[in-house]
Amino acid sequence: MADPDADLGLLSPMRGAAGETGDVAVLRALLDAEVALTRAQAALGRAPREAAEAVAGAARVAAFDLPGLVARARSGGNPVIPLVEDLRAAAGPYGAHVHRGATSQDILDTALMLVAHRTLGPVLADLDRVAGDFAGLAAAHRDTVMAARTLTQQAVPTTFGLKAAGWRRLVLDARDRLRAARDSLPAQLGGAAGTLAAFHPDTSEAAHPDTSEAAHPGTSEAAFRPERPAPGEDPGLRLGARFAAELGLAEPVLPWHVLRTPVADLGGALAFASGALGKLAADVLVLSRTEVGELSEGVGGGSSSMPHKHNPVRATMIAAAARQVPALAAVLYASLAAEDERPSGAWHAEWQPLRECLRLVAGAARDAAELVAGLRVHPERMRANLTLSGSTGSARALVERALKED
């Protein structure tokens, strides 16, 4: 019997990236952020090396009670608070080095950037496959004449190759935007009010970090050699740079607790990608209608009541995703209006819409790769449906120029 509280996606077959975006993946990213913070502090002499090793050893997803974290997250309004409590306990004598100087938003924002980074890798690979298959279709059908349609009516002739080249251009635009967004995803580290104040040790400690056995049990001075700061280097900025490097994320110019450009830009790129794939789906849905019959999906879906049907299910799922992502991205844009140095509600409103955007775009990219790989083109129906003869103009030259771009 399934867990009665589980959401396994029964009503969301258009989603993808379950493994990259599920609660277990988010927990993994939260733990990775905490481990990276301790490692960064150890590297800079703010924690013993053994503390980083202990925290990393304790940060095993299987060791944490995920349903319990979900229940306990309600009291503080986010899951980082109970997670830190459990991770400190698991790290034993080094628990004091867990989450040191950070605020919950630092860890959760960073974790969601890690989730996005990990999700977008397979999405970009799917988009590359889609673009490659469209290049083949455009080249093969650069002279395949079909009716162009404007305002639902037949216009002048065009070619299927030009249509496929247009789809490919949109997919490449989506890929480029998502790649740029992925490459710029930043870590978050600002401390309680975005000033990094907690990462400024007192002068004596900064000048003479205590690496003795007494200060850090189990650590010898010879074994623990922190990196030396450059003269005049700000300790908070130095730690932020090291934290980002540990995670493979970008280093932001400023803490972005209420400067939500990264989330808004990511939401915009995801909305564009869903729309670009939605354009492909809209055309496939129209051109695969029984009375048109110019395209068909290689593996269509069946019907519960009409076994003769060959439904364009992949295009239908992409179209469904394209209708949802812009509305979800609007929540991310609305959250730009965040008050003070840490907001109440605006930040919290982002979490689920961002994850859902990632899931829907991942599913759309997956479905598009399957759809295009098996897409069936019916040139004879294209010719039969053509009611107006004439020149296709520069269609061939446009296809050839488009294919030379990349």
Residue, then its C-alpha position, 0 to 999 in steps of 0.5 A: m500500500a502506498d504512503p497515503d501522504a505521498d505525491l508520486g505524480l499521478l496527476s502530473p505525467m508531464r513532469g520530469a527530473a523526479g530524482e533531481t528535484g524530489d525531497v530527497a534531492v533537496l535534503r542532499a543539497l541542504l546537506d551539501a551546502e552545510v558540508a561546504l560551509t564547514r569545509a570552507q571554514a576549515a580551509l581558511g582556518r576558522a574550523p579544524r580539518e577534523a570538523a569538516e571531515a566529521v560533518a561530511g561523514a555525518a551528512r548522509v541522507a539516509a541518516f536523517d528522518l525526512p518525514g520528521l524534518v517535514a513535520r518539524a519544519r512548520s514550527g520555524g517556517n523552513p527545513v533548515i532549522p531542524l536539519v541543523e539541529d540533527l546534523r549538529a547532533a550527528a557531528g558529535p564533538y564537532g557539532a558547533h562547527v555546523h552552520r556556523g555564522a550562516t542563516s537558514q536562507d543562506i543554506l536553503d537558497t544555496a541548496l535550491m541553486l544546487v538542485a537547479h544546477r543538477t536538474l538543468g544538466p540533463v535538460l540541456a542534454d535533451l535540448d541538444r538532442v532535440a536540436g540535432d534531430f531538428a537539424g536532420l529534419a530541416a536538411a532532409h525536408r528543405d524542399t518538401v513543400m507544404a502550406a504555410r498557415t496564417l490566422t488558421q488559413q492556408a497562405v502561400p507555400t513554404t517548406f517543412g524544412l523551414k518549419a523544422a529550422g524555425w523549431r530548432r532555432l527556438v530550441l537553441d535559444a532556450r538552450d542558450r538561455l538555460r545554459a547562461a542561467r545555469d552557469s551564473l547560479p550563485a551560492q548564498l552566504g550573507g549571515a543574519a542580515g547580509t553583512l557577513a558580520a559573523f565571519h569576522p573574527d576578533t582581531s587577535e584570533a584573526a591574526h593568530p588562529d588557534t590551531s593547537e591540540a587544546a583548541h581543536p581536539g585531535t588536530s595537530e598544528a602541523a596537520f592543520r595549516p589554514e590558507r593565509p589571507a592576503p594583506g587587507e583581504d576581507p574575511g567575509l568575502r574570502l569565505g564566501a568565495r571559498f564556499a561558492a568554489e566548494l559547491g561549484l556555484a558562482e560567487p555573487v557580488l553581494p548576498w542576495h537575500v532580497l536581491r532575487t535576480p538569480v531566481a527571477d532570471l532562472g524563472g524567465a529562462l525556464a518560462f522561455a524554454s517551456g514556451a519554445l517547446g510549446k510552439l513545437a507541440a502546438d504545431v505538431l498537434v495541429l498538423s497531426r489532426t486526422e483531417v490534416g495528417e501531415l505529421s504524426e508521433g512515432v509512438g502515439g497514445g491510446s484511448s480508453s474508449m476508442p482503440h483506433k486512435h493514435n493520440p499525440v501524447r508527447a505533444t500534449m504533455i509539452a503543451a500542458a507544461a507550457r501553459q503552467v510554467p509562465a504562471l509559476a514564473a510569475v510568482l518568482y517575479a512577484s517575489l522580487a518585491a521583498e522588503d528589508e534585508r530578509p523578507s517574510g513570505a516573498w522568499h518562502a513563496e519561491w520554493q515550490p514554484l521554482r521546483e515545479c518550473l524545473r520539473l515541468v521544463a525537464g519533462a517537456a525537454r524529455d518529451a520533446a526529445e522522444l517526440v522529435a526522435g520518432l516524428r513521422v513526416h508525411p510529404e504526400r499529405m502535405r502536397a495533397n493539402l496544398t491548395l495554392s501553388g507557387s514559389t517557396g521563395s528563399a525557404r531553401a536558402l533560409v534553411e541552409r543559413a540556419l543550419k550553418e549558424d551552429 
